[in-house]
Amino acid sequence: MSEHIKKVYSFYAWIYDAFFGKIFEHGRYVAFNMMDVKPNETILEVGVGTGLSLPLYPKEAHVTGIDISQEMLDKAEAKKEYYGLFNLDLYNMDASSMTFADNTFDKVIAAHVITVVPDPLKTLNEIKRVCKEDGEIFILNYTGCNNRVISRFEEFISPVRDKMGLGKHFDLDELLRNANLSIACERRVNFLDMCRLVKCKNTLVVK
Ligand SMILES: C[S@@+](CC[C@H](N)C(=O)[O-])C[C@H]1O[C@@H](n2cnc3c(N)ncnc32)[C@H](O)[C@@H]1O
């Protein structure tokens, strides 16, 4: 499965910014504001992709980005050089088994990633592990709009979206419940409010 995702995103890397840059721009800014990053905080972006949000972070914060696709990371690396982001480290790493120590990051964000990974709960528990206790976890994801007809259609085409690496239909509330996370703050973002952005306080990992 991860091999499939790597293949898909090695293709998307070349068109990602042109296509998703504008579509997800609103959510990126709202997420950044919600994160309220302070100087010296340690931030992890899981599935950082081409690094569209990296230039937003203050230079005084320590930012780490991981992604499973080297081609996406190469684009993020180019932004690092272009914007002089010397506070940024990028790693090729699988979000479901990260090599960071427990309790490492003050804030972790997964934007448009949690539906793309094969095992969302395992990935979320891994995010909890590397996030400091009482740290903050932000999840931004396409969850479909409130219109029932469109929502049914989305469920119907979910297997196709999944194959295309664009994420499968999922229940964010159920995932958060299973990970023992509760929502501290929430916003609907992007076109037709189709994406949910949630902020959760980290709690102990449920194995
Ligand atoms: C839809 S893109 C989102 C990129 C970025 N977060 C954004 O908002 O523009 C999904 C990203 O997740 C990455 N990804 C998928 N599975 C992953 C995994 N298991 N570990 C790390 N990254 C993964 C993909 O390579 C891709 O870059």
The ligand as an SDF file (V2000), in Angstrom:
LIG
                    3D

 27 29  0  0  0  0  0  0  0  0999 V2000
   -2.6320   15.1050   -0.0490 C   0  0  0  0  0  0  0  0  0  0  0  0
   -0.9050   15.2150    0.3130 S   0  0  0  0  0  0  0  0  0  0  0  0
   -0.8740   16.4790    1.5700 C   0  0  0  0  0  0  0  0  0  0  0  0
    0.4210   17.2440    1.5940 C   0  0  0  0  0  0  0  0  0  0  0  0
    0.4620   18.4160    2.5430 C   0  0  0  0  0  0  0  0  0  0  0  0
    0.2340   18.0160    3.9150 N   0  0  0  0  0  0  0  0  0  0  0  0
   -0.5260   19.4630    2.1370 C   0  0  0  0  0  0  0  0  0  0  0  0
   -1.4400   19.7750    2.9170 O   0  0  0  0  0  0  0  0  0  0  0  0
   -0.3910   20.0170    1.0360 O   0  0  0  0  0  0  0  0  0  0  0  0
   -0.6070   13.7410    1.2640 C   0  0  0  0  0  0  0  0  0  0  0  0
    0.8560   13.5610    1.6050 C   0  0  0  0  0  0  0  0  0  0  0  0
    0.9720   12.5040    2.5490 O   0  0  0  0  0  0  0  0  0  0  0  0
    2.1130   11.7250    2.2080 C   0  0  0  0  0  0  0  0  0  0  0  0
    1.9750   10.3950    2.8040 N   0  0  0  0  0  0  0  0  0  0  0  0
    1.1160    9.4150    2.4600 C   0  0  0  0  0  0  0  0  0  0  0  0
    1.2860    8.3290    3.2270 N   0  0  0  0  0  0  0  0  0  0  0  0
    2.2720    8.6400    4.1040 C   0  0  0  0  0  0  0  0  0  0  0  0
    2.9050    7.9250    5.1590 C   0  0  0  0  0  0  0  0  0  0  0  0
    2.5330    6.6860    5.4820 N   0  0  0  0  0  0  0  0  0  0  0  0
    3.8930    8.5390    5.8340 N   0  0  0  0  0  0  0  0  0  0  0  0
    4.2680    9.8160    5.5150 C   0  0  0  0  0  0  0  0  0  0  0  0
    3.7140   10.5290    4.5290 N   0  0  0  0  0  0  0  0  0  0  0  0
    2.7210    9.9610    3.8220 C   0  0  0  0  0  0  0  0  0  0  0  0
    2.1060   11.7330    0.6810 C   0  0  0  0  0  0  0  0  0  0  0  0
    3.3420   11.3590    0.1470 O   0  0  0  0  0  0  0  0  0  0  0  0
    1.7140   13.1750    0.3890 C   0  0  0  0  0  0  0  0  0  0  0  0
    2.8360   14.0020    0.3040 O   0  0  0  0  0  0  0  0  0  0  0  0
  1  2  1  0
  2  3  1  0
  2 10  1  0
  3  4  1  0
  4  5  1  0
  5  6  1  0
  5  7  1  0
  7  8  2  0
  7  9  1  0
 10 11  1  0
 11 12  1  0
 11 26  1  0
 12 13  1  0
 13 14  1  0
 13 24  1  0
 14 15  1  0
 14 23  1  0
 15 16  2  0
 16 17  1  0
 17 18  1  0
 17 23  2  0
 18 19  1  0
 18 20  2  0
 20 21  1  0
 21 22  2  0
 22 23  1  0
 24 25  1  0
 24 26  1  0
 26 27  1  0
M  CHG  2   2   1   9  -1
M  END
$$$$
